[in-house]
Amino acid sequence: MSKITTYSNAITLATAILVGTLLAACGGQDPILGGDIARIAPTVTAVAPLNKAVGVAINLNIVTAELSEPVAAFTGAASFTLTCASPCVSPNGTVTLDATHRIATFTLPVATNLEKDTVYTATITGATSLASGLSLAKSFIWHFTTGLVADATRPSVTLTVPGTTTPGPTQGVPSNAAITAAFTEDMAPLTIAAGSFTVTCSGPCVSPKGTVSYAVGSKTAVFTPDTVLAVGETYTATITSAATDLAGNKLAGNQAALPAASDYVWTFKTVAATAGKPVSVLSTNPSDTEIAVCPDSTVNATFSVPSGLKMDPLSITTTTFSMTGVGPAFTPVAGTVSLDSANTGRLATFTPLNPLVNGSKYLVTILSGKNGVKDLAIPANSLAKDKTWSFTAGPATGICTAQIAMGLATPFADAATHGVTNTITAPITTINSNVVLDPNFTCNAVSVPNNGTFGLCGGAPPVLNGQVITNTFPNTTDSAAIEADLNHAFLSTCFPGRPAAACSLNTGTTLANLSLGAPTGSARVLGQNYFTPGVYTSASTIDIANDITLDAQGDGNAVFVFQAGSALTVADGSIATHARVLLINGAKASNVWWSVGSSATIGVQAQFNGNVLSAFDITMKTGASSCGRMMAGAWTGSISVSGALIFDSNVVSIPGNGCPP
């Protein structure tokens, strides 16, 4: 152990000396040994669409990149381009900066669509710091792939700080806290501004002045008051429908008339300010000196902050949270960072642009002080001391659970090969994203029209925040391509031989109990009501009777796969007591997969998380909700047998870092 400690300390000292030497040569100061970081070259912190994103909407209007500090206008040697390989024609666009000069936006001409199923390359070169005059050390290049459909889904607010309560106001809000809202998808930064995000109060209280900012990687808007709020006052926070996503869809607020564009409004009442205390790092993933880390892993840090506060997403950059190889070169690792604002607001993630090198050691540094990471207090609390740790990557095989590729099916919340059935009872089922119906494109036994909607659906169409794709709309080929990619995803997850011989994922940890879960508040039992990342297998059914908890252990890239050789069943409950799939410590519904060899049934009022790929039917009983795709008929062998979606007052949302409340 003493050798490991000495090695870690040596790395920290070597990094401090290296950075100090570089800064001295540039006329700056050392952020580790003290001082400012004005002379460090700017870096790209976050991008949208994400690197390696698939299924990107063809009507994407803008591409954005957030930098670690304000930069000069993109002229001369500075450029931001979007290209594609021939015969695709690379689009022209205009490049603008937001008011903070941190976020660059590449905007396509009006009514210009990207090519379908095409790889695009975005490149930022020569962005120059306003403070130091230094430019990006090297070009930042990332790629994304378009899907087949346009984005017609309105963005929603998934989490607010202070929290949203109905009817409100939310009580006990520290008067020295900033106000934030996290969105379900990437937003157009220029639409998040003083006019679209306001905080007000009624006289004699004086509505606060403040600064509105947007964090690209965290999909979060931040209103920072110029001074602490008054104690004992009720404030109203409003984000208007002028806020739009990257395709220009206006915000769907928290009123009942969704999915029409509307404002998101919430209220809160202040109490005395929270006492300041330094931010600290509670845990990291990988841990210090860990070996055999998956090369495609993300690097995560979980912070501790004073009660009632969250971390400031604007302070989490690739300067304050960075990664390098170890000495003597300490070569920087290119990547992006984000804060899990849609959940805890305390989990930061560094995502390398490229897989790590097997056998190589890496050093991670989180900066402290006035130019380091901080919380959302006014004034902010910062990390008291730099946090550094190291780990070793690889090997790539035998220990890593790969992400499941959905391909062209990525932007779809629902799929069915035998149509949709929906009850007429209120509240009517709501689907937040797209639906693909092929070959049976019916809703309540009525054929859907060729216009991207459910039509009349026998008098009971679901509320749709997206569009319906069929084997006749928008053409006769797109739906088949989507279904093919869905089948490929199913075969990459299903229990070997059930139902298909082509199932390619090996079995995982055998579930000893086929009835999973325990009542709320029960002790956690691994493999019963508590699961860490990995593959879990039942040769027959999986039944969820009560709460189960999926713990990512601080790894925002963690994957959970549950293989059922036959059925998946979630027990019936009531509004007060029902089965839940709970996600903690960075677990994301987008990385949870339920592969079902026959049919799936989600019980009355169940609160479900994760993507269901079901060979046959999926039934959602009264009041059940899902943050995750519901894909019926995911196996092509089921097309002549079954593959229906059956709804009854449900909510289904495509998973991201969060789902609408």
N, C-alpha and C positions, 0 to 999 in steps of 0.2 A: 504493500500500500504506500510506503514512503517513497518508493521509486515513481509511482504514478503521480503522487502529489508534487514531487519535485519537477517532473516532466511538465505538468500543467502550469506550475508557477513559472517555469522557464519560458513556456510559450507566451504567457501573459506579458512577461518582461520583454521578451523579444519583440512582440507586437508593439508594445509601448515605445520601445526604442526606434523601431522601424517607422511608425507613424510620426513620431516626434522628429525624426530626421527628415522625412519627406516634407513635413509642414515647415520646418526651419528653412529648408531650401526654398520654399515658396513664400517665406515671410510670415507664416502663420504660427499658431501655437498648438500644443499637443492636447487633444481632447481627453486622453487617458490620464496624463499627468497634470492636467488643468489648463483652463483657458478656453478660447473660442474655436470654432471649426470653420471660420469664414473662408479659409484658404484651401479647403478640400474641394476637389472638383465635384460638380453636381452629378447625381446618378438618377436613373429612372426607378421610381419607387413602385408604381402600379400601372397596369394597363387594362383597357377594356375595348374589345373582347379579350379574355384571358389568353395567354400563350397556350397553344394546342387545343383551344376551344373547338368543338364541333357542333354542327347543327345551327350555326349562326344565321340569323334571319337575313334573307336576301334583300329586305328593304332597310337594312342597317344604314342610317344616315350619317353617323359620325363614328370615328375611332378616337379614343382618348388615351393620354398618358400623363401620369402625375410624376413630377420631379421632386427631388429632395429639398430644393430651395428655389426661390424666384429666379427666372431666367429671362434673357433678352428676347426680343421678337425673332421669329424664325426667318432670317434673311441672310444673304451671303452664303457663308459656309455652313450655316445651320439649316437643317431640312427635316421634314417629316413627310414620308412618302408611303403610298400603299400600292403594291404591285401584284401582278399575277402572271403566270407563265402563258405564252402563246398556245392556242389561238385566243385565249382570254385577253381582252384589252385592259390594260392597267388604267384605273380611274384617275382623273384629275380631281383636285380638291383644293380648298382654301384652308390655311392653318391659322388658328387664332389662339390667344392665351386668355385665361380668365382674369378677373380683377387682381388675384393674388400673384399672377405670373408663374404659378406652380403647375397649372394644368394646361396642357396643349391639346387642342382639338383639331382633328382633320375632318373637314365637312365635305361630303360629296354634293354635287349639284342636285338641285331639287328634282324629285321624281326619277332619280337614277337608282336602279337596282343592281346589286352585285350578281355575278353569275352563280347559277346553282351548282352545288356540290363541287366547289372550287377552293383550292388553297390560296389564301392571300398572305402576303408578307408585308408587315409594317416595319419601317426603319426610321429611327431618330438618330441624327448625326449632328454633332457640333453645337448642341444646345449650350449656351454660355451663361454662367452665373452673373447676375447683376451686381453681386457684392464683391466678387473676387476677380471677375474677368476670365476665370478658368472655364474650359469647355469639357464636355463628356470625354472621358479617357478613351473610349472606343464607341463605335456605333452600337446602339441597342436594337436588336432585331428579334421579332417574334412572329408567330404564324397562327392563323386560325382558318377553319374550314367552314364554308357555308353549307346550309341544308337545302331543302327544296321549297320551303314555305316562307311567307312574309310573317312578321311579328304583328299580330293584332291584339296582343294581350296588354291590358293596362297595368302599369306598375302599381304596387301597393306599399303601404308602410307596414313593416313586419314587427318593429319594436321601437318604442320610444323611451327616452330617459329625460325627465321623470316618466314613469309608466302611465299608460292610458287606462283609466277606469270608467265604468259606465254606471251611473250618469256622471260621476266625477263631482268635485275635483279630487285628484289624488292627494292624499294627506302626507304630511311629514317630509316635505322636500327641502333639503338644505338650501339656504338662500345663496350659497356661494357655488352652486353647481351650474355648469353649462347645460344647454338643452339640445338633445340629439334625436334624430330619427333615422333608422336603418330601413332600406328599401328591399323589395323582393328581387330586384334586378338592377343592372347598371343604369345610371341616370345620365342625362346630358348635363354636364357641369355648369354650362352657362345658364341653365334654367333654374339652378339652385342659387338664389340671390336674395338680397334684402327685400325685394318686392314679393317673392314667393314663399319666404319663411319669416314669419313675424311672431313676436311675443308681446302681448298687450295686457293691460289691466285697467280697471275702471277707476275714475277719479274719486277721491283726491290722489290716489296712487298714480304715479307717473310711469307710463310705459317705457321700458328700458331701451336704450340704444345699444347696439351690439354689432358684431361682425358675423356674417354668414359665410361658412366655408363648406366645401364638399371633399370627402376623402374617397378617391376612386376605388382603391382596393377593398375598402370596407363598405362601400355602397351606402355611405352615411353622411347626412347633412348635420352641421354643427352650428348652433347659434350661441356665440360667446358674449354675454353681456359685458359692457364696458366696466361696470361696477357690480358689486353683489346686489341681489334683489332685496326688496324690503321684506322684513319678517312679518308673517301673519297675513299676507296679501294673497288673493287668488289671481292667478295669471292664466291667460288663454294663449296657447301656441297653435299656430295655423300654418300648414303647408298647402298652398293653393294648387289647383289643377294646371297652373302654368308650368309646373314641374313635369318634365317628360323623360321618357327613356331614350335609348340610343336610336330607336326607330321613329321617334316623334309621338308615341302614344302618351296621352295625358294621364295624370294621376287619377286612380280610382280611390276616393277617400273612404271615410268610415261611416258614411250614411247608408241607409237601407237600400237605396236605388242603384246598387251596383249592377252591371259594370259601367254605368255612365260616368263620365269624368266629373269629379267633385273634389272638394277640399278635405284634407284630413285635419281634424280639430280635436284638441284635448286640453284639459284644464288641470291645474295643480295649485296647492296651497303651501306656502313656505313656512319653515321653522328656522331656528337659529342655525348659523353656519356650522358645518362640520369642522372640527378641529384639524388643523393641518398636521400631517405626519408623512415621512418619506415613503415613496413607493418602494416595494421590494419584489424580487422574483421568487415566487413560491416554488416553482418546479420548471424543469425543461424536458423536452423530448426531441432528440435523444438525450439521455443523461450524460453527465461528465464521464469521460473515458470509456463510454459504451463502444462495443465493437459489433461487427456484423450488422450494421445499419443498412436497411434496404436502400439501394442507390437512387430510387425514385421517391424517397421519403421527403416530406417537408420537415422544417425545423421549427419548433414551437417553444414559446415561453409563456407561462401563466403568471400574472402579476397579482399582488395584493395591494389594495388601495383602501383609503378611509371609507367608512360606512356611507352608503348612499351615492358613491361616485363610481365612475368608470374611467378607463384609460382614454387619453386623447388620441383618436385615430390619426390626426394630423402630425403627431409627434413620432409615429411609428413609420420610419423611412428606411431606405437601404443605406443611409448614413448612420442612423442611430441603432439599427439592428442589421448587422452585416456578418458576412461569412467569408473566410479565406482558407486557402491551403495553409499548411504549416511551413515553418522556415526551411531554407533561408529566404525563399522568394515571397511567401505570404501572398500568393496570387489571389486577387479578389474573385469570388464566385458571383457571376451575374444571376440576378433573380429579382423577384418582386416580394413585397411584404403586404400584410393586411392585418386588420384587427377584427375579431369575431364579434362585431357590433350587434349582429342580429340575435345573439344569444347572451353570453356573459359580459361582453365588452371588456374582458380581461385576458383573453387568449390571443397572442400575436403569433403570426406564422410567416416564416421566410420560405418562399418556394423557388428553388433553383430553376433556371431556364432549361438546363440540361441535366440528365442523370449524373450522379456523382460517380467517381472512378473507384472501382473495387480496390480495396487495400489501401486507399489514400486516407490520410488523416486531415481533419478539418477543424478550424477554430472559429467559434462564434463569439461575437462581442456585442453587448448592449450597452450603450453609452448613458452616463449619468449627467447630473448638472443641468445648467440652464439650457444647454443645447442638446440634451438627451431626451429620453422618453419621459412622459409626465402624464398626470391624470387631468380630469376636466374640472378641477377646482379653480376658484378665482380668489387669490392667485394660485397657480398650479403647484402641485407637489411633484417633485422629481425623484428619480432613483438616486439614492444616497451614494452609491458606489458602483463603478462599472461591474458588469457581470460578464465573465468569460468562461467558456468551457470548450472541451474538444471531444471528438468522437472519430471512429474509423468506419468507412463505408465498406459494404460487401460482406459475403458474396451475394450474387444476385439471385441464386436459386435456392429453393428449399425453405426459405424463411419469409418470403414476401407474398402477400395477397394482392394481386394486381387489380387496378381499377377496371370496372366493367364498361366496355365500349358499347354505346348505344347507337353510334353512327347517325344516320338520318332520322332515327326515332328520338333523338335527344330532346327536341323542343315539344314533345307530346306528353300530355298528362294521362291520356286514356287511349286504348286501342281495343277494337272488338272485331271479330270476324263474323259474328252472328247477331249484330245489331245491339241497340241500347233499349232498355226498358226503364221508364221513370214513373214513379207514382205522382199523383196530382195533389198530395197533401202538402201543406205549408210547414216549414219553409221549403221551397223548391230547391232541388239539388243545384249546387254551383260548381262549375268546373273552371279552374284558373289555369288556362293554357289550351293547347290544341288537342284535337281528337282525330284519330284515323279510323275509318270504318271501311273494311274491305274483306270479303266480297259483298257481304250483306250490309247495305248502307240504309238501315231502317232505324227509326226511333218510335217506340210503341207501335211497331208493325207498319208504320207509314214511311215510305221512302223520303229521305231528306232531299231538299232541293239542291240544285247546282249553284249555290251562292255562298257556301262556307258556313251555313247555319244549320241548326236542327230543324228548321221550319216549324210547322204547327205541332208535330210530334204527338198527334192524337189529342191535342189540347193540353199537353203537359211537357213542353220543352224545358230542359235544364237551362239555368242561367249560364251563359257561356262567355268567358273572358278570353277569347281566342277564336279559332275557326275550325270547321269540320272539313277534313280531307277525305275524299272517297275515290273509288275507281272510275268516277266520271267527272270529278272536280278536284283541282283545276284542269286536270287532263286525265288521260287513261293510263298513265305510267307511274306517276309519283307515288301513289299509295302502295303499289306493289314493291317499289324500292324501299319504302319505309318499313313495310312488313318484313322484307327480307333481312334488313338490319336488325329488326326486333327479334326475329328467329335466331339470328347469329348470336345476339346477346343472351337469349334463353339457353342456347346450347352451350354457351361458355360458363353457365352457372348451374345447370341442372344435375341432379343425382345420376350417376352413371347408369345408363340403361333404362331410366325411368323418367319420361316415357320413351326416350329416343336413344338408339345405340350411339348416336353421334355426340351425346353429352360429353364435354371435354374437361370439365373441372373435376379433379379427384375429390373423394370424400374427405371430410374434415373430422373434427372431434365429434364422436357419436353422442347424441343426446340421450342420457340415461333415462330421463323422464320426458315423456312425450307431451305431458300437460305442464306447461311452463308458467312461471309467474308466482307471485305471492301478494297478499293484501298490502295496500299502501302502508308504509312505515315498517314493514318487516325487515329483519336482518338480511343482508345480501348473501346469497349462496351462489358461488360460481357454477355455471351450467344449469342453474334452476331459474333464478330470477335476475341474475347478473351475468353479463357477458363482456369480455374484452375482445379486441379485434381478432378476426379469424374466420374460418369456415366451420359451420356446425351442421350436422347431418342427422336426419331421421330417414330410415329406409321406408317408413310408411307415412304417418301423419305428423303434423306439428299443431298442437293445440295451445293457445294462449288464454289462460283462465283469469289472470290478474295482471298486476304490473310487472313488466320486465324492464331492466335498465341496461343500456348499451354504453359502455365507458370507453372513450377513445384514448384515455390516459394522456391527454395533452397533445395527441397527434391529429391535427386537422385533416390529414390525408388517410386516416385509418379506414379500413374496409371491413364490413361485416357481411357475410353471406350465410343465409340459412337455407339449406336444401331439404325440401320435403319430397319424399318419393311418391307420395300421393297428395293428400289434401292439406290445406292450411285453414285452421278455424280459430277465430277470435271470439271469446264468449260474449253472450248478451249481458248488458248491464242496464243502468239507469242514468239519468242526468247526474245524480249525486255520486253514484259508485259505478265505475266501469273499468274495463281493461285498458291499459295504456302501455305504449312502447315509449320509454323515456330515453332521451339522449343527454349525456353529460360529458364534461371535460373535452369539448371539441368535436364530439360525434356529430355527424351531419346526415340528415335524411337522404341526401344525394348519394351517400356512400354506403347505404344499407340496402341489401338485396334479399328478397324472399322469392326463391325459385320453387315453383309449385308443380308437381308432376301431374296433378289432376285439376281440381277446382279450389277456389279460395272463397271463404265467407268471413266478412268483417262484421262482428256482432253489434247489437243495438248500443248506440252511444259510445262505441269504442273510439279511443284516441290513438290513431295508428301513425307510425313513422316508417318510411322506407318504400322502396320500389317493389311492387308485386309483379313478377313475370309468371303468369299462370298458363299452363298448357290449355286449360279449358275455360270454364266460366269464372266470373268474379261477381259475388253478390255483396253489396254493402247494405246492411240493415239500417233501420230507422235511426237517424241522427249520427251515424258513424262518420268520422272525418279522417282524411289521410293527407299528411305531408309526404307525398311520394306518388309515383306513377301507379296506375291500375291498368295493367296490360293483359287483357283476356285474349285467348287464342294465340299466345306468343309462340307456340310450336306449330309449324306449318302442317304437321300431321293431324292437327285438331280441326282443320278447316271444314271437313265434311261431317264432323261430329258435333262440335260446340265451340264456344268462344264468345259468349254474350256478356254484356255488362248490365247489371241489374241494380238500380239506384232507388233510394227512398230517403229523401231529405238529407242528403250528404254534402260534404265539401271535399273536393279533390284538388290539390294544388301541386304543380310541378315543383320538385324540390330544388332548393338552392342552398344558401346558408341559413335561410329561414323561410317560413311560410306565413301567409297572412293570418292574423289572429282570428 
